[in-house]
Amino acid sequence: MKNLVPALILDNYNNGNLHGTQKAVTMFIDISGFTAMTHSLMKNDKEGAEILTEIINRIFTPSIDRIYQNNGFISTFAGDAFTSI
């Protein structure tokens, strides 16, 4: 469970802070045209899957790194999309 709950929330809970508010923003990132790109790349079998993985990593990694650097967290991953807070 520890890995599923953001550190900020766990810290507050562990310190007895069970109520409160937090100013935050939410961001949703979705790769446009992902389904068509996937169908096209999967025609190349394993090589296509590797290319697809590389594309996803190149797109998501910089954003995810920034989110964690700013004390945010990823609340949901769904294939070619994620939501962060």
ABEGO torsion letter per residue (X at the ends): XAAABBAAAAAAAAAGBABEBBBBBBBBBBBBGAAAAAAAAAAAEAAAAAAAAAAAAAAAAAAAAAAAAAGBBBABBBEABBBBX
